[in-house]
Amino acid sequence: MSTSLERYTDRFERYAERHTLVIDVAVVLALMGCATLGSSLTMPGADPPDQDGAATILMAVSCLALLRYRTHPRVAVVVTAVCTVIAISLGYLLTPLLLGPVMAALYWMATLTDRKTIRVYGIVTTLSLTLAAVFADSMDHLSLVLRAIGPFFWLMLPLAAGTMTQLRRAYLRSVQARAEHAERTREEEARLRVTEERMRIARELHDVVAHHMALANAQAGTAAHLALADPGQTKKILTDLTGTTSAALRELKATLGLLRQSDDPESVSLEPSPGLARLPELVSACASAGLTVAVTTDGEPQPLSPGVDLTAFRIVQEALTNVSKHAATETAHVRLAYADSRLQITVSNDGPAVTPAPALRKGSGFGVIGMRERAHSIGGELCAGPRPEGGFEVTTALPLQPSAVRESDTP
């Protein structure tokens, strides 16, 4: 029942928005009928006023003024109030039916104008009609209090109803504005998350492809150089090249598998993310490409959370890749320093004091940008640049995140 009523109410509101003139004419005709009927009412035993057609003319003018309430609500209130006061002064009995036009004008004014206008016009109209009722001859049989309270009550009613309607409309507008703002916020947040995910995937693919392809290129070049002079070493390098390409395919498969991973518990588990535990494997791969890497550790090694472990490994991997691609040296040094609640990683090479590549000199290469983004994503810092004594150095400080210790102790 309530659902059907709401459906018909919605239809009526939509129709009223499309055909405002039809609705206004219908309301004015209804008020005209009520006012005409009210002008014919008299007290028991009392004679009707001598001016039979005066009330009809006054109410007609009053109701015609209501047709302009949307654009001129103040004029509508003034005209209806003046016509009603004149009708009361002519001896017509003041009834709610006779007050219909002025009550409608007050209601519409309260819904369309500001509070100051409502107070001024509402007070003036109410006082005028109350005084007219107090001094009207048709109300002599009633006490002074009743003559004053009646008009005051009936005129305050549309003002209160119109004010409540205006407040309700303002509340609905604010709710709609908040909903639209929340929708825009959700869309912006979704776009931001998509952008962050694209950047994360781009960093991961760059680290995997750039590192392994750089090693594969260096290994292939070294093998070609030693093909005739040292066949045994060439065979070993080609074997390592096979391992490098296989590792690249495995990491690509694991990275791309994240995009296809479903919530199916029976889906194939992916390879764990690499960490500093694979540093010896990385050093060995660099050695086969002709880059000797020395690793030193200061302080007591502490467990790292998976995110920090992966970040540390990727930064070391990218820094060594840059050494093999850009530095005119065959040695590099990796230093891991555990102190307090941070892990400091330094990757440097002892190349000659030459002008570095533009991307490295400006710190704007994708590798340097990716390393810096990885460090910042977990609350760390990264600096990269040439050393005064020659070569290039990458230094990063990452938080240890002691919560990883509690997670590792959990059975």
Residue pairs with C-beta under 8 A, 6 or more apart in sequence:
15 23
16 23
20 70
24 66
24 67
24 69
24 70
25 67
27 66
27 104
28 63
28 64
28 66
28 67
29 63
31 63
31 66
31 100
31 101
31 104
32 59
32 60
32 63
32 101
34 97
34 100
35 55
35 59
35 62
35 63
35 97
35 98
35 100
35 101
36 55
36 56
36 59
37 97
38 92
38 93
38 95
38 96
38 97
38 98
38 99
38 100
39 55
39 56
39 59
39 87
39 92
39 98
40 48
40 55
41 93
41 95
41 97
41 98
42 48
42 93
42 138
43 93
43 138
43 141
46 93
46 138
49 55
49 90
49 91
49 92
49 138
50 91
51 90
51 91
54 87
54 90
55 87
55 90
55 92
55 98
58 83
58 84
58 86
58 87
59 83
59 87
59 98
59 101
61 79
61 83
62 79
62 80
62 83
62 84
62 101
62 102
63 101
65 75
65 76
65 79
65 80
65 83
65 101
65 105
66 76
66 80
66 101
66 104
66 105
66 108
68 75
68 76
69 76
69 104
69 105
69 108
69 109
69 112
70 108
70 112
73 105
73 108
73 109
73 112
73 113
74 109
74 113
74 117
74 121
76 105
76 108
76 109
77 102
77 105
77 106
77 109
77 121
77 125
78 121
79 105
80 101
80 102
80 104
80 105
81 102
81 105
81 125
81 128
81 129
83 101
84 98
84 99
84 101
84 102
84 129
84 132
85 128
85 129
85 132
87 98
88 94
88 98
88 129
88 132
88 133
88 136
88 138
89 132
89 136
91 136
91 137
91 138
92 98
92 138
93 138
93 139
94 129
94 132
94 133
94 136
94 138
94 139
94 150
94 151
96 103
96 154
99 129
99 151
99 154
99 155
102 125
102 129
102 155
103 154
103 155
103 157
103 158
104 158
106 121
106 122
106 125
106 155
106 158
106 159
106 162
107 158
107 159
107 161
107 162
107 165
108 162
109 117
109 118
109 121
109 122
109 162
110 118
110 122
110 158
110 159
110 161
110 162
110 163
110 165
110 166
111 162
111 165
111 166
111 169
112 166
118 159
118 162
118 163
122 155
122 159
125 155
126 151
126 152
126 155
126 156
129 151
129 155
130 148
130 151
130 152
130 155
132 151
133 139
133 147
133 148
133 150
133 151
134 144
134 147
134 148
136 147
139 147
199 373
201 255
201 258
201 259
202 370
203 314
203 370
203 373
203 374
204 255
204 314
205 252
205 255
206 366
206 367
206 370
207 314
207 317
207 318
207 370
208 248
208 251
208 252
208 255
209 248
209 252
210 318
210 321
210 366
210 367
211 317
211 318
211 320
211 321
212 244
212 245
212 247
212 248
212 251
213 248
214 289
214 321
214 324
214 325
215 244
215 285
215 286
215 288
215 289
215 321
215 324
216 241
216 244
216 245
216 248
218 289
218 290
218 291
218 324
219 237
219 238
219 240
219 241
219 244
219 288
219 289
220 241
222 237
222 289
222 290
223 234
223 237
223 238
223 241
226 233
226 234
226 237
227 234
236 288
237 288
240 285
240 288
240 289
241 288
243 285
244 285
244 288
247 285
250 271
251 271
251 274
253 271
254 270
254 271
254 273
257 270
258 270
261 267
261 270
273 306
273 309
273 310
274 310
274 313
274 314
275 304
275 306
275 309
275 310
275 312
275 313
276 304
276 309
276 312
276 313
276 316
276 336
277 309
278 313
279 295
279 313
279 316
279 334
282 293
282 313
282 316
282 317
282 320
283 293
283 295
283 334
286 292
286 293
286 320
286 324
286 332
287 293
289 324
290 324
290 330
291 320
291 323
291 324
291 330
291 331
291 332
292 330
292 331
292 332
293 320
293 331
293 332
293 333
293 334
294 331
294 332
294 333
294 334
295 333
295 334
295 335
295 336
296 333
296 334
296 335
296 336
297 335
297 336
297 337
297 338
298 335
298 336
298 337
298 338
298 339
299 337
299 338
299 339
300 338
301 336
301 338
302 338
302 343
302 400
302 405
303 404
303 405
303 408
304 312
304 343
304 400
304 401
304 404
305 401
305 403
305 404
305 407
306 404
307 378
307 401
308 343
308 378
308 398
308 399
308 400
308 401
308 404
311 374
311 375
311 377
311 378
311 380
311 398
312 343
312 345
312 396
312 398
314 370
314 371
314 374
315 345
315 347
315 371
315 374
315 375
315 382
315 394
315 396
316 334
316 345
316 347
318 367
318 370
318 371
319 347
319 371
319 384
319 394
320 332
320 334
320 347
321 367
322 360
322 365
322 367
322 368
322 392
322 394
323 329
323 332
323 347
323 349
323 392
326 356
326 357
326 360
326 392
327 349
327 351
327 391
327 392
328 351
328 352
328 354
329 349
329 350
329 351
329 352
329 391
331 349
331 350
332 347
332 348
332 349
333 346
333 347
333 348
333 349
333 350
334 345
334 346
334 347
335 344
335 345
335 346
335 347
335 348
336 343
336 344
336 345
337 343
337 344
337 345
337 346
338 400
341 399
341 400
341 402
342 397
342 398
342 399
342 400
343 397
343 398
343 399
343 400
344 395
344 396
344 397
344 398
345 394
345 395
345 396
345 397
345 398
346 393
346 394
346 395
347 393
347 394
347 395
348 387
348 391
348 392
348 393
348 394
349 391
349 392
349 393
350 390
350 391
351 390
351 391
351 392
352 390
352 391
353 386
353 388
353 389
353 390
353 391
354 390
355 361
356 386
356 392
357 365
359 365
359 366
359 367
359 368
360 368
360 384
360 385
360 386
360 392
361 386
363 372
363 384
363 385
368 384
371 382
371 384
371 394
371 396
372 382
372 384
374 382
375 381
375 382
375 396
375 397
375 398
376 382
378 398
378 399
378 401
379 398
379 399
380 396
380 397
380 398
380 399
381 396
381 397
382 394
382 395
382 396
382 397
383 394
383 395
383 396
384 392
384 393
384 394
384 395
385 392
385 393
386 392
386 393
387 393
